[in-house]
Amino acid sequence: MGSMSPKSLASWLFGAAVTLLLITATAIVLTLVLGPSAGSASPGPFRLWLPAVTVTLPAPTPTPVPNPTFQGEATYYYASGAGACSFDPSPEDMRVAAMNGAQYDNAALCGAYVRVSGPKGTVTVRIVDLCPGCDSGDLDLSAEAFSQIAELRQGRVPIAWQIVSPDLAGPLAYHFHTGSNQWWTAVQIRNHRHPVAKLEYRTEGGEWVAVSRTSWNYFTQSSPGMGVGPYDFRVTDSYGNVLVDYGVAHVAGGTVSGAGQFPPGP
């Protein structure tokens, strides 16, 4: 090779090493593809073990399933905002309605928000009352709400409606019945974005106990009652979302705000 400088020698050695690696890699690939040669003393094909690599792909985001749409007829009545759901009158917002008896479901839809489409337009109403004479799928709207989907003179019109998830201001709230006490504790959930499926309270022993719901939209606990309070409450909506509030004071006839609101739903 003649006389070479240290730098030139290092470059030549590096190139030789790269060439040797390429020849070796080529031989391995040929052996894997073609198997050993006829004159090889190897008892079997060449095996090459590579490290296993696990790739975790992100789970696909589930597509929200829209709430079912119901078909029926709408009538109207002169509402106040009060009714079978035991809410207070709401003269500041009369977009309210009464649910038919079949779908009232022991007050399960009290406080739910429903978008109603009729011949003239669409309106979102809050369920505050029961319409015992309405067929399944029917709604009895306040006159104010009915006038947004049809002319009042029509009296009865075909509609389609579904439960919706409105943009509510503020957290949900706990309203105690005027007669509520440590032996008979009656709580109503208010200002909730979605229908309320369950209310639980935590006993002194740390156990969560489901509270029975009445047809007049209060959760009542007796024999024993919940005690004097304050209470830890756990509320579950119809989609399975859960809110927990700690240290809720008992205020007979009063309303105590919670700390949060259910997340938006379909």
Backbone as CSV, one residue per row, in Angstrom:
resi,resn,N_x,N_y,N_z,CA_x,CA_y,CA_z,C_x,C_y,C_z
1,MET,0.831,-1.198,0.000,0.000,0.000,0.000,0.862,1.244,0.000
2,GLY,2.209,1.035,0.212,3.122,2.169,0.266,2.954,2.910,1.573
3,SER,3.558,4.035,1.630,3.493,4.826,2.855,2.158,5.566,2.902
4,MET,1.416,5.464,4.043,0.106,6.135,4.205,0.126,6.958,5.480
5,SER,-0.482,8.100,5.400,-0.602,8.932,6.608,-1.608,8.285,7.554
6,PRO,-1.522,8.596,8.824,-2.500,8.033,9.787,-3.939,8.319,9.386
7,LYS,-4.209,9.513,8.846,-5.588,9.856,8.462,-6.055,8.993,7.305
8,SER,-5.144,8.793,6.296,-5.498,7.957,5.140,-5.704,6.518,5.551
9,LEU,-4.851,6.030,6.485,-4.972,4.656,6.970,-6.309,4.449,7.665
10,ALA,-6.690,5.411,8.458,-7.961,5.283,9.184,-9.131,5.235,8.197
11,SER,-9.060,6.059,7.142,-10.138,6.055,6.145,-10.210,4.717,5.419
12,TRP,-8.985,4.159,5.081,-8.962,2.872,4.373,-9.537,1.768,5.235
13,LEU,-9.182,1.753,6.550,-9.692,0.729,7.473,-11.211,0.843,7.634
14,PHE,-11.694,2.067,7.684,-13.149,2.256,7.822,-13.879,1.721,6.600
15,GLY,-13.346,2.026,5.405,-13.970,1.534,4.187,-13.952,0.028,4.101
16,ALA,-12.821,-0.604,4.539,-12.723,-2.067,4.525,-13.741,-2.685,5.466
17,ALA,-13.922,-2.059,6.626,-14.877,-2.591,7.595,-16.294,-2.523,7.049
18,VAL,-16.634,-1.406,6.389,-17.972,-1.267,5.812,-18.201,-2.318,4.735
19,THR,-17.161,-2.540,3.876,-17.278,-3.542,2.804,-17.497,-4.926,3.380
20,LEU,-16.754,-5.255,4.469,-16.892,-6.565,5.109,-18.295,-6.752,5.678
21,LEU,-18.850,-5.695,6.290,-20.194,-5.788,6.850,-21.230,-6.000,5.758
22,LEU,-21.058,-5.321,4.627,-21.997,-5.483,3.523,-21.961,-6.899,2.966
23,ILE,-20.708,-7.474,2.830,-20.580,-8.854,2.336,-21.250,-9.823,3.290
24,THR,-21.028,-9.622,4.593,-21.627,-10.516,5.604,-23.148,-10.427,5.565
25,ALA,-23.683,-9.200,5.486,-25.138,-9.033,5.456,-25.736,-9.692,4.234
26,THR,-25.038,-9.559,3.068,-25.520,-10.188,1.831,-25.557,-11.700,1.972
27,ALA,-24.518,-12.272,2.597,-24.470,-13.726,2.787,-25.610,-14.208,3.675
28,ILE,-25.903,-13.426,4.714,-26.995,-13.816,5.622,-28.326,-13.803,4.885
29,VAL,-28.558,-12.743,4.088,-29.816,-12.646,3.353,-29.965,-13.795,2.373
30,LEU,-28.868,-14.128,1.651,-28.925,-15.240,0.693,-29.203,-16.549,1.401
31,THR,-28.599,-16.753,2.565,-28.820,-17.999,3.314,-30.266,-18.092,3.771
32,LEU,-30.813,-16.933,4.220,-32.198,-16.964,4.671,-33.145,-17.263,3.529
33,VAL,-32.831,-16.730,2.357,-33.718,-16.908,1.217,-33.539,-18.271,0.554
34,LEU,-32.252,-18.662,0.308,-31.977,-19.868,-0.474,-31.715,-21.101,0.376
35,GLY,-31.394,-20.925,1.656,-31.032,-22.068,2.487,-29.553,-22.362,2.322
36,PRO,-28.986,-23.327,3.046,-27.562,-23.641,2.965,-27.208,-24.265,1.617
37,SER,-25.954,-24.102,1.202,-25.495,-24.703,-0.064,-25.372,-26.215,0.081
38,ALA,-25.293,-26.880,-1.062,-25.254,-28.352,-1.056,-24.039,-28.875,-0.311
39,GLY,-22.901,-28.172,-0.390,-21.694,-28.685,0.256,-21.512,-28.187,1.666
40,SER,-22.510,-27.498,2.178,-22.376,-26.941,3.532,-22.461,-28.035,4.564
41,ALA,-21.612,-27.870,5.589,-21.666,-28.836,6.687,-22.734,-28.466,7.699
42,SER,-23.420,-27.337,7.464,-24.445,-26.901,8.422,-25.598,-27.886,8.425
43,PRO,-26.066,-28.303,9.590,-27.154,-29.279,9.664,-28.502,-28.712,9.276
44,GLY,-28.641,-27.436,9.146,-29.961,-26.890,8.828,-29.827,-25.463,8.356
45,PRO,-30.905,-24.830,8.027,-30.878,-23.445,7.544,-30.400,-22.504,8.632
46,PHE,-29.817,-21.405,8.185,-29.328,-20.396,9.107,-30.517,-19.701,9.767
47,ARG,-30.470,-19.491,11.082,-31.541,-18.825,11.818,-31.024,-17.514,12.388
48,LEU,-31.844,-16.482,12.250,-31.462,-15.173,12.770,-32.578,-14.682,13.670
49,TRP,-32.251,-14.456,14.934,-33.242,-13.987,15.892,-33.125,-12.480,16.030
50,LEU,-34.223,-11.797,15.818,-34.258,-10.351,15.986,-35.125,-10.006,17.191
51,PRO,-34.854,-8.884,17.851,-35.682,-8.522,19.020,-37.115,-8.208,18.596
52,ALA,-38.069,-8.677,19.445,-39.481,-8.408,19.156,-39.788,-6.954,19.465
53,VAL,-40.576,-6.355,18.618,-40.964,-4.961,18.802,-42.478,-4.897,18.883
54,THR,-43.005,-4.328,19.976,-44.443,-4.176,20.152,-44.829,-2.733,19.885
55,VAL,-45.750,-2.553,18.975,-46.226,-1.216,18.639,-47.662,-1.078,19.137
56,THR,-47.902,-0.093,20.004,-49.241,0.149,20.530,-49.875,1.293,19.761
57,LEU,-50.938,0.989,19.053,-51.648,2.012,18.289,-52.725,2.638,19.162
58,PRO,-52.955,3.928,19.027,-54.008,4.560,19.832,-55.371,3.995,19.477
59,ALA,-56.208,3.827,20.523,-57.550,3.295,20.288,-58.364,4.316,19.499
60,PRO,-59.154,3.852,18.553,-59.972,4.798,17.779,-60.991,5.489,18.672
61,THR,-61.222,6.762,18.442,-62.203,7.515,19.215,-63.599,7.054,18.823
62,PRO,-64.397,6.587,19.818,-65.729,6.096,19.462,-66.601,7.222,18.927
63,THR,-67.389,6.912,17.938,-68.316,7.890,17.383,-69.540,7.984,18.281
64,PRO,-69.858,9.189,18.779,-71.022,9.310,19.664,-72.289,8.807,18.975
65,VAL,-73.063,8.043,19.719,-74.319,7.521,19.191,-75.415,8.532,19.499
66,PRO,-76.078,9.059,18.486,-77.121,10.061,18.751,-78.289,9.457,19.514
67,ASN,-78.956,10.291,20.287,-80.132,9.831,21.006,-81.246,9.492,20.019
68,PRO,-82.087,8.534,20.364,-83.171,8.160,19.443,-84.150,9.306,19.226
69,THR,-84.748,9.313,18.068,-85.770,10.308,17.732,-87.143,9.647,17.836
70,PHE,-88.065,10.325,18.514,-89.414,9.802,18.706,-90.410,10.608,17.862
71,GLN,-91.421,9.932,17.409,-92.471,10.559,16.608,-93.755,10.581,17.429
72,GLY,-94.491,11.663,17.283,-95.758,11.758,18.001,-96.500,13.010,17.613
73,GLU,-97.327,13.483,18.539,-98.081,14.716,18.320,-97.870,15.659,19.492
74,ALA,-97.952,16.952,19.201,-97.831,17.966,20.238,-99.151,18.701,20.401
75,THR,-99.495,18.934,21.666,-100.591,19.822,22.027,-99.987,20.930,22.884
76,TYR,-100.804,21.802,23.430,-100.243,22.828,24.306,-101.156,23.096,25.498
77,TYR,-100.568,23.649,26.541,-101.310,24.049,27.737,-100.670,25.322,28.285
78,TYR,-101.366,25.970,29.189,-100.853,27.219,29.763,-100.044,26.861,31.004
79,ALA,-98.761,26.694,30.793,-97.853,26.180,31.824,-97.304,27.318,32.695
80,SER,-96.795,26.906,33.860,-96.116,27.851,34.764,-94.656,27.486,34.993
81,GLY,-94.287,26.267,34.576,-92.949,25.762,34.861,-92.956,24.762,36.004
82,ALA,-94.046,24.784,36.805,-94.225,23.796,37.872,-94.988,22.604,37.300
83,GLY,-95.233,21.593,38.144,-95.979,20.430,37.676,-95.583,19.187,38.432
84,ALA,-95.806,18.039,37.807,-95.573,16.751,38.459,-94.119,16.539,38.856
85,CYS,-93.182,17.231,38.200,-91.758,17.078,38.532,-91.345,17.875,39.760
86,SER,-92.289,18.652,40.322,-92.057,19.405,41.568,-91.010,20.503,41.458
87,PHE,-90.782,21.012,40.255,-89.898,22.163,40.108,-90.674,23.435,40.453
88,ASP,-89.938,24.494,40.749,-90.562,25.782,41.001,-91.051,26.385,39.688
89,PRO,-92.040,27.278,39.738,-92.439,27.991,38.525,-91.247,28.738,37.922
90,SER,-91.258,28.863,36.595,-90.137,29.516,35.911,-90.664,30.557,34.936
91,PRO,-91.252,31.638,35.441,-91.835,32.645,34.527,-90.799,33.286,33.613
92,GLU,-89.506,33.217,34.007,-88.456,33.799,33.177,-88.123,32.931,31.961
93,ASP,-88.551,31.662,31.967,-88.290,30.763,30.848,-89.431,29.759,30.754
94,MET,-90.316,30.005,29.816,-91.493,29.156,29.691,-91.362,28.125,28.574
95,ARG,-90.124,27.842,28.164,-89.922,26.766,27.188,-89.906,25.436,27.948
96,VAL,-91.094,24.993,28.326,-91.250,23.784,29.141,-92.297,22.882,28.501
97,ALA,-92.368,21.645,29.011,-93.311,20.687,28.438,-93.640,19.595,29.440
98,ALA,-94.728,18.885,29.148,-95.142,17.720,29.920,-94.903,16.465,29.084
99,MET,-94.341,15.444,29.713,-94.038,14.179,29.041,-95.217,13.223,29.138
100,ASN,-95.422,12.435,28.084,-96.490,11.422,28.110,-96.238,10.403,29.214
101,GLY,-97.298,9.753,29.674,-97.192,8.842,30.804,-96.290,7.658,30.564
102,ALA,-96.294,7.101,29.342,-95.487,5.912,29.048,-94.000,6.199,29.161
103,GLN,-93.566,7.408,28.785,-92.143,7.733,28.781,-91.712,8.598,29.971
104,TYR,-92.673,8.990,30.786,-92.338,9.735,32.010,-91.453,8.891,32.929
105,ASP,-91.774,7.595,33.005,-90.902,6.600,33.651,-90.529,6.974,35.079
106,ASN,-91.543,7.170,35.907,-91.324,7.459,37.335,-90.380,8.653,37.525
107,ALA,-90.607,9.691,36.734,-89.860,10.963,36.825,-88.450,10.883,36.268
108,ALA,-88.112,9.794,35.553,-86.746,9.654,35.031,-86.381,10.756,34.045
109,LEU,-87.379,11.316,33.343,-87.098,12.363,32.371,-87.376,13.768,32.906
110,CYS,-87.694,13.890,34.172,-87.880,15.221,34.746,-86.567,16.008,34.670
111,GLY,-86.654,17.218,34.160,-85.466,18.053,34.019,-84.682,17.824,32.760
112,ALA,-85.059,16.807,31.972,-84.364,16.546,30.702,-84.707,17.636,29.699
113,TYR,-83.779,17.859,28.763,-84.004,18.832,27.692,-84.302,18.080,26.398
114,VAL,-85.331,18.537,25.707,-85.840,17.850,24.526,-85.950,18.852,23.377
115,ARG,-85.393,18.489,22.224,-85.531,19.319,21.032,-86.708,18.803,20.210
116,VAL,-87.653,19.696,19.956,-88.906,19.336,19.290,-88.971,20.027,17.931
117,SER,-89.263,19.255,16.886,-89.411,19.792,15.535,-90.851,19.627,15.089
118,GLY,-91.435,20.734,14.591,-92.812,20.708,14.112,-92.932,21.362,12.752
119,PRO,-94.170,21.616,12.294,-94.388,22.160,10.948,-93.736,23.525,10.721
120,LYS,-93.611,24.318,11.770,-93.151,25.702,11.643,-91.688,25.893,11.999
121,GLY,-91.152,25.034,12.869,-89.777,25.228,13.316,-89.403,24.277,14.427
122,THR,-88.374,24.649,15.199,-87.808,23.796,16.242,-87.670,24.593,17.534
123,VAL,-87.865,23.919,18.661,-87.698,24.542,19.966,-87.149,23.502,20.937
124,THR,-86.319,23.947,21.879,-85.813,23.057,22.936,-86.548,23.381,24.228
125,VAL,-87.100,22.355,24.860,-87.896,22.538,26.074,-87.345,21.676,27.200
126,ARG,-87.701,22.058,28.427,-87.326,21.291,29.616,-88.568,20.575,30.123
127,ILE,-88.421,19.296,30.480,-89.561,18.509,30.949,-89.824,18.834,32.421
128,VAL,-91.038,19.326,32.696,-91.378,19.734,34.060,-92.664,19.088,34.562
129,ASP,-93.387,18.385,33.685,-94.716,17.916,34.067,-95.029,16.585,33.387
130,LEU,-96.159,16.012,33.778,-96.653,14.737,33.255,-97.955,14.980,32.507
131,CYS,-98.098,14.341,31.348,-99.347,14.398,30.590,-99.961,12.995,30.586
132,PRO,-100.816,12.670,31.551,-101.356,11.304,31.650,-102.168,10.876,30.434
133,GLY,-102.819,11.818,29.762,-103.666,11.460,28.629,-102.939,11.410,27.299
134,CYS,-101.649,11.711,27.281,-100.887,11.699,26.031,-100.424,10.282,25.695
135,ASP,-100.447,9.946,24.422,-99.931,8.658,23.973,-98.401,8.681,23.953
136,SER,-97.808,7.509,23.901,-96.353,7.411,23.822,-95.849,8.168,22.590
137,GLY,-94.837,8.994,22.781,-94.314,9.822,21.699,-94.865,11.229,21.692
138,ASP,-95.979,11.460,22.414,-96.608,12.778,22.434,-95.996,13.675,23.509
139,LEU,-96.074,14.979,23.287,-95.664,15.982,24.260,-96.755,17.041,24.360
140,ASP,-96.938,17.544,25.582,-97.835,18.672,25.805,-96.944,19.882,26.103
141,LEU,-96.842,20.790,25.157,-95.922,21.921,25.270,-96.614,23.126,25.906
142,SER,-95.808,23.975,26.504,-96.348,25.270,26.922,-96.798,26.017,25.671
143,ALA,-97.719,26.933,25.845,-98.200,27.698,24.692,-97.046,28.454,24.043
144,GLU,-96.116,28.953,24.869,-94.969,29.691,24.349,-94.099,28.800,23.460
145,ALA,-93.893,27.566,23.875,-93.070,26.639,23.088,-93.808,26.172,21.839
146,PHE,-95.090,25.881,21.974,-95.881,25.406,20.836,-95.888,26.448,19.718
147,SER,-95.961,27.721,20.093,-96.041,28.784,19.082,-94.778,28.878,18.241
148,GLN,-93.680,28.248,18.688,-92.445,28.271,17.910,-92.374,27.131,16.884
149,ILE,-93.267,26.133,17.017,-93.251,25.021,16.056,-94.514,24.948,15.206
150,ALA,-95.547,25.709,15.619,-96.814,25.679,14.885,-97.662,26.872,15.309
151,GLU,-98.756,27.100,14.600,-99.707,28.140,14.991,-100.598,27.596,16.110
152,LEU,-100.874,28.427,17.110,-101.693,27.975,18.233,-103.067,27.486,17.778
153,ARG,-103.608,28.101,16.757,-104.944,27.724,16.283,-104.991,26.288,15.762
154,GLN,-103.817,25.721,15.444,-103.793,24.334,14.956,-104.073,23.347,16.082
155,GLY,-103.668,23.667,17.283,-104.018,22.865,18.450,-103.252,21.565,18.621
156,ARG,-103.113,20.796,17.559,-102.414,19.503,17.606,-101.669,19.313,16.282
157,VAL,-100.368,19.019,16.382,-99.552,18.871,15.161,-98.587,17.703,15.310
158,PRO,-98.177,17.109,14.198,-97.172,16.035,14.266,-95.802,16.609,14.614
159,ILE,-95.032,15.855,15.389,-93.702,16.307,15.808,-92.719,15.145,15.796
160,ALA,-91.439,15.514,15.818,-90.348,14.573,16.096,-89.520,15.214,17.195
161,TRP,-89.041,14.403,18.151,-88.268,14.975,19.248,-87.202,13.995,19.739
162,GLN,-86.148,14.562,20.338,-85.104,13.754,20.943,-84.487,14.499,22.112
163,ILE,-83.948,13.742,23.060,-83.246,14.329,24.205,-81.932,14.924,23.718
164,VAL,-81.593,16.112,24.229,-80.370,16.792,23.817,-79.545,17.181,25.041
165,SER,-78.319,17.639,24.770,-77.376,18.036,25.809,-77.124,19.538,25.680
166,PRO,-77.840,20.363,26.440,-77.744,21.814,26.248,-76.493,22.395,26.899
167,ASP,-76.200,23.622,26.551,-75.078,24.359,27.137,-75.597,25.094,28.371
168,LEU,-75.520,24.436,29.533,-76.058,25.016,30.764,-75.014,25.858,31.482
169,ALA,-75.480,26.900,32.145,-74.596,27.719,32.972,-74.641,27.212,34.415
170,GLY,-73.481,27.068,35.020,-73.419,26.697,36.425,-73.501,25.210,36.683
171,PRO,-73.216,24.802,37.925,-73.244,23.384,38.299,-74.654,22.910,38.589
172,LEU,-74.796,21.594,38.743,-76.081,21.072,39.188,-76.283,21.469,40.647
173,ALA,-77.501,21.293,41.152,-77.812,21.733,42.513,-78.669,20.691,43.222
174,TYR,-78.604,20.725,44.568,-79.379,19.822,45.410,-80.437,20.645,46.144
175,HIS,-81.707,20.329,45.874,-82.804,21.043,46.531,-83.457,20.098,47.536
176,PHE,-83.566,20.560,48.787,-84.162,19.745,49.847,-85.633,20.115,50.027
177,HIS,-86.466,19.102,50.172,-87.896,19.300,50.404,-88.102,20.088,51.702
178,THR,-89.193,20.849,51.757,-89.453,21.649,52.962,-89.609,20.778,54.212
179,GLY,-90.086,19.541,54.032,-90.258,18.649,55.170,-89.083,17.723,55.411
180,SER,-88.004,17.906,54.682,-86.841,17.019,54.807,-86.169,17.194,56.166
181,ASN,-85.716,16.070,56.741,-85.030,16.118,58.036,-84.083,14.928,58.140
182,GLN,-83.504,14.729,59.308,-82.512,13.661,59.460,-83.130,12.269,59.399
183,TRP,-84.466,12.155,59.632,-85.112,10.848,59.624,-85.787,10.551,58.276
184,TRP,-86.244,11.596,57.599,-86.837,11.478,56.266,-86.191,12.549,55.395
185,THR,-85.213,12.125,54.623,-84.414,13.071,53.843,-84.858,13.002,52.386
186,ALA,-85.275,14.152,51.840,-85.796,14.213,50.471,-84.992,15.239,49.678
187,VAL,-84.355,14.768,48.590,-83.465,15.608,47.784,-83.896,15.559,46.321
188,GLN,-83.878,16.704,45.683,-84.164,16.791,44.259,-82.942,17.372,43.545
189,ILE,-82.585,16.788,42.406,-81.461,17.300,41.618,-82.005,18.323,40.628
190,ARG,-81.348,19.486,40.571,-81.774,20.547,39.664,-80.605,21.020,38.804
191,ASN,-80.964,21.697,37.724,-79.981,22.277,36.799,-78.984,21.234,36.289
192,HIS,-79.484,20.099,35.884,-78.631,19.031,35.366,-78.737,18.981,33.847
193,ARG,-77.601,18.810,33.181,-77.545,18.828,31.713,-78.260,17.628,31.100
194,HIS,-78.160,16.481,31.756,-78.737,15.235,31.231,-79.724,14.649,32.236
195,PRO,-80.580,13.724,31.798,-81.462,13.047,32.746,-80.667,12.364,33.852
196,VAL,-81.168,12.457,35.072,-80.502,11.852,36.223,-80.977,10.413,36.378
197,ALA,-80.025,9.481,36.403,-80.360,8.062,36.523,-80.314,7.573,37.964
198,LYS,-79.411,8.169,38.781,-79.233,7.621,40.138,-78.633,8.670,41.068
199,LEU,-79.076,8.653,42.315,-78.465,9.435,43.393,-78.057,8.484,44.507
200,GLU,-76.835,8.656,45.008,-76.350,7.865,46.139,-75.813,8.803,47.211
201,TYR,-75.903,8.369,48.464,-75.259,9.099,49.554,-74.327,8.148,50.288
202,ARG,-73.338,8.717,50.959,-72.361,7.886,51.655,-72.656,7.873,53.151
203,THR,-72.736,6.660,53.700,-73.016,6.503,55.121,-71.777,6.827,55.952
204,GLU,-71.948,6.884,57.268,-70.814,7.140,58.153,-69.764,6.042,58.054
205,GLY,-70.190,4.853,57.652,-69.253,3.747,57.479,-68.547,3.752,56.134
206,GLY,-68.852,4.732,55.279,-68.179,4.842,53.986,-68.861,4.108,52.853
207,GLU,-70.045,3.546,53.096,-70.755,2.790,52.053,-71.650,3.725,51.243
208,TRP,-71.635,3.542,49.909,-72.519,4.316,49.040,-73.860,3.593,48.934
209,VAL,-74.939,4.321,49.206,-76.284,3.740,49.211,-77.147,4.460,48.173
210,ALA,-77.767,3.683,47.274,-78.663,4.259,46.266,-79.964,4.694,46.935
211,VAL,-80.457,5.863,46.555,-81.664,6.443,47.145,-82.834,6.254,46.177
212,SER,-83.978,5.850,46.717,-85.161,5.603,45.881,-85.727,6.913,45.337
213,ARG,-86.238,6.847,44.106,-86.824,8.030,43.467,-88.339,7.920,43.490
214,THR,-89.002,9.028,43.753,-90.458,9.048,43.742,-90.960,9.536,42.389
215,SER,-92.249,9.346,42.135,-92.843,9.796,40.871,-92.945,11.316,40.824
216,TRP,-92.790,11.972,41.990,-92.823,13.435,42.018,-91.406,14.030,42.064
217,ASN,-90.424,13.212,41.651,-89.078,13.674,41.337,-88.257,14.111,42.546
218,TYR,-88.433,13.429,43.662,-87.518,13.580,44.795,-86.916,12.225,45.101
219,PHE,-85.656,12.234,45.496,-85.005,11.028,46.013,-85.180,11.055,47.531
220,THR,-85.825,10.020,48.077,-86.136,10.037,49.508,-85.486,8.854,50.222
221,GLN,-85.003,9.134,51.427,-84.350,8.108,52.245,-84.923,8.161,53.657
222,SER,-85.412,7.003,54.116,-85.950,6.916,55.475,-85.668,5.526,56.025
223,SER,-85.798,5.401,57.345,-85.617,4.105,58.040,-84.313,3.394,57.680
224,PRO,-83.135,3.942,57.884,-82.929,5.269,58.501,-82.860,6.363,57.444
225,GLY,-82.940,7.605,57.906,-82.717,8.741,57.031,-81.223,8.930,56.811
226,MET,-80.859,10.029,56.201,-79.441,10.297,55.923,-78.712,10.919,57.102
227,GLY,-79.465,11.262,58.168,-78.824,11.930,59.297,-78.865,13.442,59.126
228,VAL,-78.175,14.135,60.006,-78.258,15.597,60.019,-77.403,16.256,58.931
229,GLY,-76.496,15.502,58.330,-75.600,16.095,57.329,-74.393,16.735,58.007
230,PRO,-73.475,17.299,57.235,-73.494,17.391,55.769,-73.315,16.029,55.101
231,TYR,-73.642,15.971,53.792,-73.678,14.714,53.071,-72.653,14.684,51.931
232,ASP,-72.240,13.465,51.605,-71.485,13.227,50.378,-72.452,12.579,49.395
233,PHE,-72.628,13.201,48.231,-73.569,12.720,47.226,-72.821,12.288,45.964
234,ARG,-73.339,11.252,45.322,-72.820,10.786,44.035,-73.997,10.684,43.066
235,VAL,-73.912,11.439,41.958,-75.016,11.512,40.989,-74.553,10.934,39.656
236,THR,-75.357,10.045,39.077,-75.052,9.420,37.790,-76.111,9.819,36.779
237,ASP,-75.665,10.240,35.582,-76.645,10.610,34.561,-76.973,9.416,33.662
238,SER,-77.843,9.640,32.684,-78.323,8.544,31.830,-77.248,8.001,30.903
239,TYR,-76.092,8.692,30.773,-74.986,8.214,29.938,-73.899,7.533,30.773
240,GLY,-74.075,7.485,32.090,-73.076,6.865,32.959,-72.049,7.828,33.521
241,ASN,-72.152,9.132,33.207,-71.244,10.114,33.806,-71.555,10.263,35.287
242,VAL,-70.513,10.456,36.092,-70.683,10.501,37.546,-70.095,11.800,38.098
243,LEU,-70.856,12.452,38.973,-70.382,13.623,39.719,-70.457,13.312,41.208
244,VAL,-69.441,13.701,41.950,-69.409,13.495,43.398,-69.240,14.854,44.081
245,ASP,-70.102,15.127,45.045,-69.997,16.347,45.842,-69.872,15.965,47.313
246,TYR,-68.971,16.666,48.004,-68.681,16.361,49.407,-69.155,17.511,50.302
247,GLY,-69.633,17.136,51.476,-69.982,18.141,52.478,-71.161,19.008,52.110
248,VAL,-72.214,18.414,51.516,-73.402,19.176,51.146,-74.266,19.367,52.394
249,ALA,-74.485,20.608,52.771,-75.256,20.900,53.977,-76.742,20.641,53.753
250,HIS,-77.430,20.223,54.833,-78.871,20.024,54.761,-79.564,21.360,55.026
251,VAL,-80.361,21.804,54.048,-81.107,23.057,54.181,-82.551,22.766,53.782
252,ALA,-83.414,22.521,54.758,-84.807,22.200,54.459,-85.438,23.344,53.679
253,GLY,-86.005,23.001,52.513,-86.617,24.008,51.664,-85.628,24.853,50.886
254,GLY,-84.345,24.534,50.981,-83.314,25.325,50.320,-82.564,24.548,49.258
255,THR,-81.738,25.258,48.517,-80.973,24.680,47.415,-79.492,24.922,47.637
256,VAL,-78.691,23.865,47.471,-77.244,23.940,47.653,-76.581,23.572,46.332
257,SER,-75.697,24.434,45.847,-75.017,24.177,44.575,-73.955,23.101,44.723
258,GLY,-73.809,22.275,43.692,-72.725,21.305,43.635,-71.477,21.967,43.084
259,ALA,-70.472,21.141,42.804,-69.193,21.675,42.344,-69.011,21.574,40.827
260,GLY,-69.856,20.791,40.145,-69.611,20.594,38.708,-70.891,20.302,37.949
261,GLN,-70.697,20.114,36.642,-71.794,19.829,35.724,-71.413,18.633,34.857
262,PHE,-72.390,17.866,34.392,-72.103,16.741,33.523,-71.469,17.244,32.210
263,PRO,-70.540,16.470,31.644,-69.939,16.885,30.384,-70.944,16.817,29.245
264,PRO,-70.700,17.582,28.172,-71.622,17.539,27.032,-71.755,16.124,26.475
265,GLY,-72.950,15.785,26.052,-73.214,14.461,25.503,-73.720,14.572,24.077
266,PRO,-74.255,13.486,23.548,-74.763,13.508,22.163,-76.008,14.388,22.020
